[in-house]
């Protein structure tokens, strides 16, 4: 990889991602400036870019304070209000991070919020609150159709793509996934591995697109066992979007 990815825990279960090459850095979804500043100062790094996926405070709340210390470009979704944004981005745009000579393609992934974007490049996907380990974001602003389409867009990326989401939700998501698809061997194996990792205080992120397609119920809305589970709760769920909507509503109250 042309840069290092550093995981910065924040709040209860957020992850801020820092990209580092040499003495230069970029951060993704800095909801809290304090832990970012600590890493930058400890590692003697200069912040040159900030990438934001959506407007929620736990993803952009630290931008203002970071800009008080560093002169950084701020990339964020054009359709949302982003603190200090210098470059609004939309699906299909390319974001170039000069210090690591990498371009990230912007993907429109509405659902969790209406303007949510993801950044894909160098085999990495930074997807905010759209795709989680074994789960997906709640539909705070968008529709089930929008989120299902967004997840399908992400699932179409190469299998080996590393998935860097913004929360450590995997273990809880797997408990729900097992309720939906108990016959999935890959899912059971993943749940065991994640349980061991969390027991040792280890992260479960990054995941991969391949692993999510094999064990994330929200990417498996055409699988017979997933469909059957959804229809037991919502008998009229006749297509994949309706199955997704039934799963999302079930998860909301799980």
C-alpha positions as CSV (number, residue, x, y, z in Angstrom):
1,X,0.0,0.0,0.0
2,X,1.2,3.5,-0.8
3,X,0.2,4.8,2.7
4,X,-0.3,3.5,6.2
5,X,-3.8,3.5,7.7
6,X,-4.0,4.2,11.4
7,X,-7.1,3.5,13.4
8,X,-7.9,6.2,16.0
9,X,-10.7,5.2,18.4
10,X,-13.1,8.0,19.4
11,X,-16.2,8.4,21.6
12,X,-17.6,5.0,22.6
13,X,-17.2,3.0,19.4
14,X,-16.2,5.4,16.5
15,X,-13.2,4.9,14.4
16,X,-11.4,7.9,12.8
17,X,-9.0,6.8,10.0
18,X,-5.7,8.5,9.5
19,X,-3.7,8.0,6.3
20,X,0.0,8.5,6.7
21,X,3.0,8.6,4.4
22,X,6.2,10.1,5.6
23,X,5.4,13.2,7.7
24,X,2.1,13.9,5.9
25,X,-1.4,12.8,6.9
26,X,-5.0,12.9,6.0
27,X,-8.0,12.0,8.2
28,X,-11.4,10.6,7.5
29,X,-14.5,11.4,9.6
30,X,-12.8,13.3,12.5
31,X,-15.7,13.5,14.9
32,X,-13.4,14.5,17.7
33,X,-10.2,16.5,17.2
34,X,-8.5,15.6,20.4
35,X,-7.3,12.0,19.6
36,X,-6.4,13.1,16.1
37,X,-4.2,16.0,17.4
38,X,-2.6,13.6,19.9
39,X,-1.5,11.2,17.0
40,X,-0.4,14.1,14.8
41,X,1.7,15.6,17.5
42,X,3.1,12.3,18.8
43,X,4.1,11.1,15.2
44,X,5.1,14.6,14.1
45,X,2.8,14.6,11.2
46,X,1.3,17.5,9.2
47,X,-2.4,17.3,8.3
48,X,-3.0,18.1,4.7
49,X,-6.5,16.8,4.0
50,X,-9.8,16.0,5.8
51,X,-12.4,13.7,4.1
52,X,-15.9,13.6,5.5
53,X,-18.6,11.1,4.5
54,X,-21.7,12.8,6.0
55,X,-22.9,15.5,8.2
56,X,-23.4,13.8,11.6
57,X,-21.5,15.4,14.4
58,X,-19.6,12.2,15.3
59,X,-18.0,12.3,11.8
60,X,-17.2,16.0,11.4
61,X,-17.4,17.5,14.9
62,X,-13.6,17.9,15.1
63,X,-13.0,19.6,11.8
64,X,-13.1,23.2,13.1
65,X,-10.5,22.5,15.8
66,X,-8.2,20.7,13.4
67,X,-8.4,23.6,11.0
68,X,-7.3,25.9,13.9
69,X,-4.0,23.9,14.0
70,X,-3.5,22.9,10.4
71,X,-4.2,24.4,6.9
72,X,-6.0,21.4,5.4
73,X,-8.3,20.9,2.4
74,X,-11.7,19.6,3.5
75,X,-13.6,17.3,1.2
76,X,-17.3,16.6,2.0
77,X,-20.6,15.8,0.3
78,X,-21.9,18.7,-1.7
79,X,-25.5,17.9,-0.6
80,X,-24.8,18.3,3.1
81,X,-23.6,21.0,5.5
82,X,-19.9,20.2,6.3
83,X,-17.8,22.4,8.6
84,X,-14.9,24.1,6.8
85,X,-15.5,22.3,3.6
86,X,-13.3,23.7,0.8
87,X,-14.2,21.1,-1.9
88,X,-17.7,19.8,-2.2
89,X,-17.8,16.3,-3.8
90,X,-20.4,14.2,-5.6
91,X,-20.5,10.6,-6.9
92,X,-18.0,10.2,-9.8
93,X,-15.6,12.9,-8.5
94,X,-12.0,12.1,-7.9
95,X,-10.3,13.3,-4.7
96,X,-6.5,13.4,-4.9
97,X,-4.4,13.1,-1.8
98,X,-1.1,14.7,-3.0
99,X,1.3,13.3,-0.4
100,X,0.5,9.7,-1.2
101,X,-0.2,10.2,-4.9
102,X,-3.6,8.5,-4.5
103,X,-6.9,9.3,-6.0
104,X,-10.1,8.3,-4.3
105,X,-13.3,7.9,-6.3
106,X,-16.3,9.4,-4.6
107,X,-19.3,7.1,-4.5
108,X,-22.8,8.4,-3.8
109,X,-24.3,6.1,-1.1
110,X,-27.5,7.7,0.2
111,X,-29.6,6.0,2.8
112,X,-28.2,6.7,6.3
113,X,-28.2,10.4,5.3
114,X,-29.4,11.8,1.9
115,X,-26.0,13.1,0.8
116,X,-23.7,10.4,2.3
117,X,-20.7,9.6,0.2
118,X,-17.9,7.0,0.4
119,X,-14.3,7.2,-0.8
120,X,-12.7,4.3,-2.8
121,X,-9.1,4.0,-3.9
122,X,-5.9,2.0,-3.5
123,X,-7.9,-1.1,-2.6
124,X,-9.6,0.7,0.3
125,X,-13.2,1.8,1.0
126,X,-13.9,4.4,3.6
127,X,-17.7,4.1,3.8
128,X,-18.7,6.0,7.0
129,X,-22.0,4.7,8.3
130,X,-23.3,3.0,5.1
131,X,-21.7,-0.5,5.3
132,X,-20.6,-1.9,8.7
133,X,-19.0,-5.1,9.7
134,X,-22.0,-7.6,9.2
135,X,-24.4,-4.7,9.1
136,X,-25.4,-1.3,7.6
137,X,-26.5,2.1,8.8
138,X,-29.9,3.1,10.0
139,X,-32.2,4.9,7.6
140,X,-32.2,8.3,9.3
141,X,-32.9,10.2,6.1
142,X,-33.0,8.0,3.1
143,X,-35.3,5.1,1.9
144,X,-34.8,1.4,1.9
145,X,-34.5,1.5,-1.9
146,X,-31.8,4.1,-1.7
147,X,-29.8,2.2,0.9
148,X,-30.2,-1.2,-0.9
149,X,-28.9,0.5,-4.1
150,X,-26.0,2.0,-2.2
151,X,-25.1,-1.3,-0.6
152,X,-25.3,-3.0,-4.0
153,X,-22.9,-0.3,-5.4
154,X,-20.4,-1.2,-2.6
155,X,-20.8,-4.9,-3.0
156,X,-19.8,-4.6,-6.7
157,X,-16.3,-3.4,-5.7
158,X,-13.5,-6.0,-5.9
159,X,-13.7,-8.8,-3.3
160,X,-10.3,-7.9,-1.8
161,X,-11.3,-4.3,-1.1
162,X,-10.6,-3.4,2.5
163,X,-13.7,-2.0,4.2
164,X,-13.0,0.8,6.7
165,X,-16.3,1.7,8.3
166,X,-16.6,4.2,11.1
167,X,-17.9,2.2,14.0
168,X,-17.0,-1.0,16.0
169,X,-20.4,-2.6,15.7
170,X,-19.5,-6.0,14.3
171,X,-20.1,-8.2,17.3
172,X,-23.6,-6.9,17.9
173,X,-24.4,-7.0,14.2
174,X,-23.3,-10.7,14.0
175,X,-25.8,-11.6,16.8
176,X,-28.5,-10.2,14.5
177,X,-27.1,-11.9,11.4
178,X,-27.1,-15.3,13.2
179,X,-30.8,-14.8,14.0
180,X,-31.4,-14.1,10.3
181,X,-29.3,-16.8,8.7
182,X,-28.3,-19.4,11.3
183,X,-27.4,-22.0,8.7
184,X,-24.6,-19.8,7.2
185,X,-21.3,-21.6,8.1
186,X,-19.1,-18.6,7.1
187,X,-21.3,-16.4,9.4
188,X,-20.9,-18.8,12.3
189,X,-17.1,-18.9,11.8
190,X,-16.9,-15.1,11.6
191,X,-18.9,-14.8,14.8
192,X,-16.5,-17.1,16.6
193,X,-13.4,-15.2,15.3
194,X,-14.9,-11.8,16.2
195,X,-15.9,-13.0,19.7
196,X,-12.2,-14.0,20.3
197,X,-10.9,-10.7,18.9
198,X,-13.2,-8.6,21.0
199,X,-12.4,-10.6,24.1
200,X,-8.8,-9.6,23.6
201,X,-9.7,-6.0,22.9
202,X,-8.8,-6.2,19.2
203,X,-10.6,-4.4,16.4
204,X,-12.8,-6.2,13.8
205,X,-12.2,-3.5,11.2
206,X,-11.1,-3.5,8.4
207,X,-13.3,-6.1,6.9
208,X,-13.4,-7.0,3.2
209,X,-16.1,-6.9,0.5
210,X,-15.8,-10.7,0.1
211,X,-16.4,-11.3,3.8
212,X,-19.3,-8.9,3.9
213,X,-20.9,-10.6,0.9
214,X,-20.5,-14.0,2.6
215,X,-21.8,-13.0,6.0
216,X,-23.6,-9.7,6.1
217,X,-27.4,-10.2,5.8
218,X,-28.0,-6.8,4.3
219,X,-25.9,-7.9,1.3
220,X,-27.6,-11.3,1.1
221,X,-31.2,-10.3,0.5
222,X,-31.6,-12.8,-2.3
223,X,-30.4,-15.8,-0.3
224,X,-33.2,-18.3,0.5
225,X,-32.7,-18.5,4.2
226,X,-32.5,-14.7,4.5
227,X,-35.6,-14.3,2.4
228,X,-37.4,-16.8,4.5
229,X,-36.5,-15.1,7.7
230,X,-37.6,-11.7,6.4
231,X,-40.9,-13.2,5.2
232,X,-41.7,-14.7,8.5
233,X,-41.8,-11.2,9.8
234,X,-43.2,-9.4,6.7
235,X,-45.0,-12.0,4.5
236,X,-45.5,-9.5,1.7
237,X,-41.7,-9.0,1.3
238,X,-41.6,-10.2,-2.3
239,X,-38.5,-8.6,-3.7
240,X,-34.9,-7.9,-2.5
241,X,-35.7,-4.3,-1.5
242,X,-38.7,-5.4,0.5
243,X,-36.6,-8.1,2.1
244,X,-34.0,-5.5,3.0
245,X,-36.6,-3.1,4.4
246,X,-37.9,-6.0,6.6
247,X,-34.4,-6.8,7.8
248,X,-33.6,-3.2,8.6
249,X,-36.9,-2.7,10.6
250,X,-36.2,-6.0,12.4
251,X,-32.6,-4.9,13.3
252,X,-33.8,-1.5,14.5
253,X,-35.7,-3.2,17.3
254,X,-33.4,-6.2,17.8
